[in-house]
Amino acid sequence: MKVLKFWAVLALVGLLAIGCGKKSGLEGKVVDGKGQPMAKVKVVASQVSPIIKGYEQFEATTGSDGTFRFGKLYPSSEYALLPWSDAWVNTPMMTVQYEPTNLRAQINKEGWTTDRKMTIKSGPEGETLILPAQMMVKSAVTTVEGKIVNGKGQPLANLKVVAKQIQPMKGYEQFETTTEADGTFRFDKLCPVSQYALTAQESAFFSEKKMLRTGMDEQIEKNLSPWTIHFMVSSEGVIADSRTGLEWVVGPDRDTNYAQAEQWVANCKVMEGGWRMPMRQELSTLYQKGVGERNTDSAFKTNGNHVWTEPRDSSSAWNFNFNNGNEYWGNPDISSNGRGFGVRLRPQ
């Protein structure tokens, strides 16, 4: 029995000795998204399986031409190649592409963030394998440019635009920018192929959300169709009209006669008050045929079709009918489908 153990140990030592003498080379090149060589990139080659002592992991650094070389890999063995540079540390993720295997995977400073990795099989013993294609490494970000205008097509400046990722990923969750004098805005670091909700903000007012789906890595998307914002709403429910400079507040959603509408508007203290009954011409600016449920923006949440405006004489009053965009006058004591809106010029 002791003899058998002796020969077994001797055989194992012999195999290890033979294995330690085996070597295989590997050469490749790392380029950026424009195909330009990337220097000083550390490439780590980690043996996948089986793990053979002495061959587990090697490191190489790219030269000025982007090339790297390993000279001591275990022959005909599978290795995972991981490129990294400290210059990428401020980008949440980088994308690695390798065409021969249709690889498209992400990495960060901690390693691979996707299930797929770049793996290669080293060459035969004593030979150097040259990768048939370059490793392309790109910033996993995309740029979006847009423009915001009011209902008259005029640019809206100094609006804060917030992009919030629908399915949050660390480092890409939310970004903010501000519109320029010509209404344009730009995001430089959105996550590629991802969905964001855009919201425009001005002081206490917020726009409705605009959905955006980003493109591929390092792609610049220019929104050729301006984002038109008619109305912005505050948390108190005040509605600002970017076209007219008027602010609106919607009264209780119940049948209301003229006197009740007038009293509610006079007593309304929302956002410091100053509200009055609207004129017929002012109400007509809210009519948008085919928009929403009642031919007006969804910000005006009401089930009524008739909104009181101004008195016609001592025994009748005008109302604006959002069913058809026409003005009518009638008995001010009738409340059926009547509603009250308050209006004021936007404070400067």
C-alpha positions in Angstrom: 0.0 0.0 0.0 2.8 2.4 0.9 4.4 1.6 -2.5 1.2 2.5 -4.4 0.9 5.8 -2.5 4.6 6.6 -3.3 4.0 6.1 -7.0 0.8 8.1 -7.0 2.5 11.1 -5.4 5.4 10.8 -7.8 3.0 10.7 -10.8 1.2 13.8 -9.6 4.4 15.7 -9.1 5.5 14.7 -12.6 2.2 16.0 -14.1 2.6 19.3 -12.3 6.1 19.6 -13.4 5.1 18.9 -17.0 2.1 21.4 -16.7 4.3 24.2 -15.3 6.4 24.1 -18.4 3.5 24.6 -20.9 3.0 28.0 -22.3 0.8 29.6 -24.9 0.7 33.2 -26.2 -2.1 35.6 -26.9 -2.1 39.0 -28.6 -5.0 41.4 -29.1 -5.9 45.1 -29.5 -8.2 47.4 -27.6 -9.9 50.3 -29.4 -12.5 52.9 -28.5 -15.9 53.4 -30.1 -14.3 55.2 -33.1 -11.8 52.5 -33.7 -8.9 54.4 -32.2 -6.3 52.5 -30.1 -6.6 52.8 -26.4 -3.3 52.9 -24.5 -2.6 52.0 -20.8 -5.6 49.7 -20.5 -5.0 46.8 -18.2 -6.3 43.5 -19.6 -6.8 40.7 -17.1 -6.9 37.1 -18.4 -8.6 34.7 -15.9 -8.7 31.0 -16.5 -12.3 29.7 -16.6 -12.2 26.0 -16.1 -10.4 23.8 -15.1 -8.3 26.1 -12.8 -4.7 24.9 -13.1 -2.3 26.2 -10.4 0.1 28.7 -11.8 -2.1 29.6 -14.7 -5.1 31.1 -12.9 -4.7 34.8 -13.8 -2.4 37.1 -15.8 -2.3 40.8 -16.5 -1.1 42.8 -19.5 -1.2 46.5 -20.4 -1.9 47.9 -23.8 0.8 50.0 -25.6 0.4 53.2 -27.5 -1.0 51.3 -30.4 -3.7 49.6 -28.2 -2.1 46.1 -28.4 -1.5 43.7 -25.5 0.3 40.4 -25.2 0.2 37.4 -22.9 3.1 34.9 -23.1 2.4 32.3 -20.4 -1.2 31.2 -20.7 -2.0 27.5 -20.4 -2.4 26.0 -23.9 -5.8 25.3 -25.4 -7.5 26.6 -22.2 -10.5 29.0 -21.9 -9.8 32.5 -20.4 -12.0 35.4 -19.7 -10.5 38.8 -20.8 -11.4 41.9 -18.8 -10.2 45.3 -19.9 -10.1 48.2 -17.5 -8.7 51.7 -17.2 -8.8 54.1 -14.2 -9.8 56.8 -16.7 -13.2 55.1 -16.9 -14.0 55.3 -13.2 -16.5 58.2 -13.6 -18.6 56.3 -16.1 -21.1 53.9 -14.3 -20.6 51.2 -17.0 -18.5 50.5 -20.1 -19.6 48.4 -23.0 -17.3 45.7 -24.5 -17.9 44.5 -28.0 -16.2 41.7 -29.8 -17.6 40.9 -33.3 -16.5 37.3 -33.9 -18.8 36.1 -31.0 -21.3 39.0 -31.3 -20.4 39.9 -27.8 -22.0 43.0 -26.3 -21.5 43.1 -22.5 -21.0 45.7 -19.7 -18.3 46.1 -17.2 -17.5 48.5 -14.3 -14.5 48.9 -12.0 -15.6 45.8 -10.1 -15.8 43.6 -13.2 -18.5 42.2 -15.5 -22.0 43.4 -14.8 -23.7 41.1 -17.3 -23.8 37.3 -17.5 -21.9 37.3 -20.8 -18.2 37.8 -20.7 -15.5 37.9 -23.3 -13.9 34.5 -23.4 -11.3 33.1 -25.7 -9.4 29.8 -26.0 -5.7 30.1 -25.9 -3.6 28.6 -28.7 -1.7 25.3 -28.8 1.5 24.9 -26.8 4.4 27.1 -27.9 2.2 29.1 -30.3 0.8 32.7 -30.0 -2.9 33.2 -30.9 -3.7 36.6 -32.5 -7.3 37.7 -31.9 -9.0 38.0 -35.3 -10.8 41.2 -34.3 -10.3 44.1 -32.0 -11.9 44.5 -28.5 -14.0 47.7 -28.7 -14.7 49.5 -25.4 -17.2 52.3 -25.3 -18.7 54.5 -22.6 -22.1 53.0 -21.8 -23.8 56.4 -22.1 -25.9 58.1 -24.7 -26.6 61.8 -25.4 -30.0 63.3 -26.0 -30.6 66.8 -27.3 -34.1 68.4 -27.4 -35.9 71.7 -27.4 -39.0 73.0 -25.5 -41.4 75.5 -26.9 -44.7 77.0 -25.8 -48.0 76.7 -27.7 -46.9 79.5 -30.1 -43.7 77.7 -30.9 -41.6 80.2 -28.9 -38.6 78.7 -26.9 -39.0 78.3 -23.2 -35.8 79.2 -21.4 -34.5 78.4 -17.9 -36.7 75.4 -17.4 -35.2 72.6 -15.3 -35.6 69.3 -17.2 -35.4 66.1 -15.1 -34.8 62.7 -16.7 -35.8 59.8 -14.4 -35.1 56.3 -15.4 -38.2 54.0 -15.4 -36.2 50.9 -14.3 -33.4 52.4 -12.2 -29.9 51.3 -12.6 -27.1 52.4 -10.3 -25.4 55.5 -11.7 -28.2 56.2 -14.2 -31.2 56.8 -12.1 -31.8 60.6 -12.5 -30.2 63.5 -14.3 -31.0 67.3 -14.5 -30.3 70.0 -17.0 -31.6 73.5 -17.9 -33.0 74.8 -21.1 -30.9 77.5 -22.9 -32.2 80.8 -24.2 -33.3 79.1 -27.4 -35.2 76.4 -25.5 -32.6 73.6 -26.1 -31.4 71.1 -23.5 -28.9 68.3 -23.5 -28.3 65.1 -21.4 -24.8 63.6 -21.9 -24.8 60.5 -19.6 -28.2 58.7 -20.0 -28.2 54.9 -20.0 -28.2 53.4 -23.5 -31.3 51.5 -24.7 -33.3 52.6 -21.6 -36.5 54.4 -20.9 -36.7 57.7 -19.1 -39.6 60.0 -18.1 -38.8 63.7 -18.8 -40.4 66.4 -16.7 -39.9 70.2 -17.1 -40.0 72.4 -14.0 -40.3 76.1 -13.5 -40.4 77.4 -9.9 -43.4 75.4 -8.3 -44.8 74.3 -11.7 -44.3 70.9 -13.4 -45.1 69.7 -16.9 -46.7 66.4 -17.8 -44.2 63.6 -18.3 -42.7 62.9 -21.7 -41.4 59.4 -22.3 -38.1 58.9 -24.0 -36.2 55.8 -25.1 -32.5 56.2 -25.5 -30.3 54.8 -28.3 -27.0 52.9 -28.3 -23.7 53.7 -26.6 -22.2 57.0 -27.3 -25.0 57.8 -29.8 -26.3 61.4 -30.0 -30.0 61.6 -30.5 -31.4 65.0 -31.6 -35.1 65.5 -31.0 -36.1 67.2 -34.2 -39.7 67.6 -33.1 -39.7 70.2 -30.3 -41.5 69.3 -27.1 -44.4 71.7 -26.9 -45.6 72.5 -23.4 -48.9 74.4 -23.1 -49.6 74.0 -19.4 -47.6 73.4 -16.3 -49.2 72.4 -13.0 -48.2 73.2 -9.4 -48.6 70.8 -6.5 -51.6 73.0 -5.3 -53.3 72.4 -8.7 -52.6 75.9 -10.2 -52.3 75.6 -14.0 -49.9 78.0 -15.8 -50.5 78.6 -19.5 -47.2 79.3 -21.2 -48.9 80.8 -24.2 -51.0 83.5 -22.6 -49.2 84.1 -19.3 -52.4 83.3 -17.4 -52.8 81.0 -14.4 -55.9 79.0 -13.7 -57.5 77.2 -10.8 -60.4 74.8 -11.2 -63.3 75.0 -8.8 -65.2 72.1 -7.1 -66.3 69.4 -9.6 -70.0 69.7 -8.9 -73.0 71.5 -10.4 -72.5 75.2 -9.7 -74.6 78.3 -10.5 -73.1 81.6 -11.4 -73.3 83.1 -7.8 -71.7 80.0 -6.3 -68.9 80.1 -8.9 -68.3 83.8 -8.3 -68.2 83.3 -4.5 -65.8 80.3 -4.7 -63.4 82.3 -6.9 -63.5 85.3 -4.6 -62.7 83.2 -1.6 -60.0 81.1 -3.2 -56.6 81.7 -1.5 -54.6 79.1 -3.4 -51.0 80.3 -3.9 -51.7 83.7 -2.3 -55.0 84.3 -4.1 -55.8 87.2 -6.4 -58.2 85.1 -8.5 -61.1 86.5 -10.5 -63.8 85.2 -12.8 -62.6 84.7 -16.4 -63.6 86.6 -19.5 -65.1 84.8 -22.4 -62.1 85.3 -24.6 -59.8 84.0 -21.9 -61.8 80.8 -21.6 -61.8 80.3 -25.3 -58.0 80.0 -25.2 -58.4 76.8 -23.3 -60.5 75.1 -26.0 -58.6 72.5 -28.0 -60.9 70.5 -30.3 -60.3 66.8 -29.9 -58.0 67.1 -26.9 -58.8 65.2 -23.7 -62.3 64.2 -22.7 -63.7 67.8 -23.0 -61.7 69.5 -25.7 -59.2 70.9 -23.3 -55.9 69.8 -21.7 -56.1 67.0 -19.2 -54.7 69.4 -16.5 -58.2 70.8 -16.3 -59.8 68.0 -14.4 -63.6 68.5 -14.4 -66.7 66.6 -15.5 -68.6 69.7 -16.3 -69.0 71.1 -19.8 -70.1 74.7 -19.1 -67.8 77.2 -17.3 -69.2 80.5 -16.1 -67.5 83.6 -17.4 -69.1 87.1 -16.9 -72.5 88.6 -16.4 -74.5 89.5 -19.6 -77.0 91.8 -17.7 -78.7 91.8 -14.4 -80.7 88.7 -15.2 -78.4 86.5 -17.3 -74.8 85.4 -17.5 -72.4 84.0 -20.1 -70.8 80.6 -20.0 -68.4 78.8 -22.3 -69.4 75.4 -23.6 -66.4 73.1 -24.0 -68.5 70.5 -25.9 -68.4 72.7 -29.0 -66.3 75.8 -28.2 -69.3 78.2 -28.3 -70.5 80.9 -25.9 -74.0 80.9 -24.4 -76.0 83.1 -22.1 -78.7 82.0 -19.8 -80.3 82.0 -16.3 -77.5 82.4 -13.8 -79.4 80.3 -11.2 -79.2 77.2 -13.4 -76.4 74.9 -12.1 -76.6 71.8 -14.3 -73.2 71.0 -15.7 -72.0 74.5 -14.6 -68.5 74.9 -13.2 -66.3 77.8 -11.8 -62.7 78.5 -12.9 -60.5 81.2 -11.4 -57.9 83.1 -13.4 -55.1 85.7 -12.9 -52.1 87.0 -14.7 -49.0 85.1 -13.7 -47.1 87.1 -11.0 -43.8 88.4 -12.2 
